[in-house]
Amino acid sequence: MDYGLQFKNTSDVVTIDSEFSRLMVIASGRYAPTEEGGMGSTTYFARAVTSQEPPLVFVRPGNSALIAGLSSVRMIGTAGNWTGFYVRTYSSATAQPNGRYFVGAFAAQAVAQYGMRLWDGTGKMLFDSGTPNATFTRAFQNWTYVKSDQTDQGLYRNYYSVPFSFPQNEFMLINNFGMTMVSGGTIPRQLYCTWDFSTGTLYAVTVAANNPYAFFLPAVFAKMNA
């Protein structure tokens, strides 16, 4: 950078820069079952996220003694006023939606009563000392195809797995698991995922009338910084 502010930590890593925004944690808390007989969960943020693009929501299932599932992810709100998210467990055989979450955006919001704020040249707030940041920790898409079967409706269901560990301070991005995927026909592939803590395995499941075997969706993890 030619001018402005730049701050480095003791490892010589740039942590604040007046030209580039970081992933800032706008709100965090817990999500829990709220509807659909305990299978669905709607969570509202403590403060709305004011970014134009949908914020990034990261979750960590709370009951590691059970198989946790996730499907039907949906952001609540509109551009500039994102207020919450909805998620549903995968099936009645998986645990109810319950755990911790944080929501982040690549822009800060005015939260601190005192401290420091930093804007870029266009007036976009990049840093607020009352808004913690998050760090991406890892991502992978080296899924292994496990098996296929059919649903009661005759749709084809593919299972993919990857071994994983889930440290207590790590959360998984769920926005991309709310998307449908291209299939071999006119009906898109529906996407789900489950965590089996007993075996240390993350599963992805796709369902469609014409369901290809190829699967490359990345699973992305991050942690909040104090």
N, C-alpha and C positions, 0 to 999 in steps of 0.2 A: 504494500500500500504506500502511496506517496505522502498522505497526510491523514490525520485522524487519531484514533485511539486503538491501541492493541495491547492486550494483556496476556502474558504467558504464565503457566504454572511452573513448578519446580522441575518438571520433566521437559521443559521447553516446548510445551504444546500450547498453541493459541487457544485460549478459552473465551476471550471477548475480543471482538473486532468491529470497528465502526462501519465496515463495508458488508459484512456477511452476518446473517442471522443464524442462531442455533435453534435446536429443538427445545422450546420452553414448555415447562409443565404449567398449564393454566389451572387445572383442578385435579384432585385425586380423592379417592375414598373407597367405598365398598359398593359392590353390586350384589343384589339378592333377588330371589324369585318374587314376583309381584302379580303375576296373572297366569292364565291358562293352566290352572291346577298346579302351579309351581314350576311349570316348564318354561315360562317366559319371564323376562326381566326387563323392565324399563328403568333407567337410571337418569336422573337429571343432575347436571353439573352445578356446583356451588356458585359458579359465575359463568355466564355465557362466553363462548369463544367467538371473538370478533373477526376472525380471518375470513376471507372470501371463499377459500377452498375449504372443504370439510376437514376438520381436525383429525389427528391420528389418535386412535384409542388403543391402549395396551392393557391387557388383563392378565391376571394370575389366578387360576382356580384355587379355591380355599380348602377343599377337602382332598388331601392327597391320599386318603385311604380308599377312595372310589375312583371310577373312571369318569372323567369330566368330559363333557361334550359342548360343542359350540356350532351354531348355525344361524341363518337368517339375520345376520348383522345388519343394522340399519341406523344411520345417523338421524337425529331429530333436530329440526330447525331449518334455517335457510342461510344463504350466504351473508356473513356478517353477524349472524345471531344463531349459532349452534348451541343448543340447550341440553342435549343429552344423547343417549344411544339406547337401542333395543338389541337384545340378544336372546337366543333360545337354546335350550339344551338339545343335543342331537336326537335323543329318543327317550322313551320311558325307562330304558335300561341304563341310562347314564345319569350322573348326579344332577341335581337341580342347579341352575346357574347361581353361583355364589363364590365370591372372592374379592380381590382387590383390583383396582384399576387406576390408571392416570390418563389424562387427555392432554395432548401436546400440539403445538403449532409452531411454525417457523417464524414467530414474531412474539414479542413480549406484550404484556398488557399492564396498564398502570394499576399496580396493586399496593406497592410500598407506601407507607405514610412518610418515610424519610429514607434517605440513602442516595442511590445513583440511578439515573436513567440515561440511555444512549439511543440516539436516532441516526439513521443513515441520511444520505444526501437528499432523499426524496421525502423525508419526514416520517418514514416508517420506524416505529419503535423496535429496536433490536434487543434492548436489555433493560430490565427493571430489577433492582436488588431484592424485591419481594417475590420475584418469580424464579423458582429453581429451574435448572435445565436438566435435560435427559441426554444420555449417551447411548448410541446404538452399540450393542455388544457383539452381535453375530447374526449371520443369516445363512441359510442353506436351502438348497433345492435338490439335493441328491437323494430323492425318494426312491425306495425300492418297491416295485409292484409286488403285492402279496397274493391277492386272489380276486375273483369276481363272483357275484351271485345275482339273483334277481329279486326285486321287491315284490310285494303282494300285487302291485299293479302291473307287473311284467316289465318294469324298467330294469336296465342293467346297472349294476353297482360295482365300482372298482375300489379296491382298498390299496393304499400306499403307506409305507412306514419309514421312519427314520429314528435311530437311537438318539436319545437326548437326555441331558441332565437339566434340572430346572432349579438353579440356586434361588434362595429366598428373595433376593433383591432383583430378580429378573422378571420381565413381563413380555408377553407376546403381542405383536401387532395383530389386530383382528379386522381392520378395514378390508384387506384383500380377501379375507375369507367370507366377506359379504357379497362378493361378486359372483356372477355366473360365468361359465367358461364355454369356449367354442366346442361344439360337439361335431359328430359326423352327420348331423341332420339339421332340421329346422328348429328343434327344441334344444336349448342350451343345456349344458351340464350344470346341475346343482352341486354346490360344494359344501362340505362339512369337515369338521376335524374333531378328534378326541385325544385326550391325554390318558395314558395308562401308567400311573405312577408306580404301580407294583413291578412292572417290567422295564420302566424307563424308556417308553416308546411313545412317539407322537404319530398319530395316524391322520391321513387325509382320505376322504371318501368322496367320490364323484358319482352322480346318478343321472342317467339320461337314457332315452330310447335307443340312441346310437352313441355308444360311449367309447372313445378311443383309449388306448392304453397309455399314450404319452401324457406325462404330467410334470410340469416344471415350475409350478408356483412357488415362490420363495416364502419361507417362514422367517420372520424378522423379529429379533429380540432387542430390548433396551432396558436400561435401568435409570432410576431417578438419582440425581446427584444432590446431596444435602446442601 
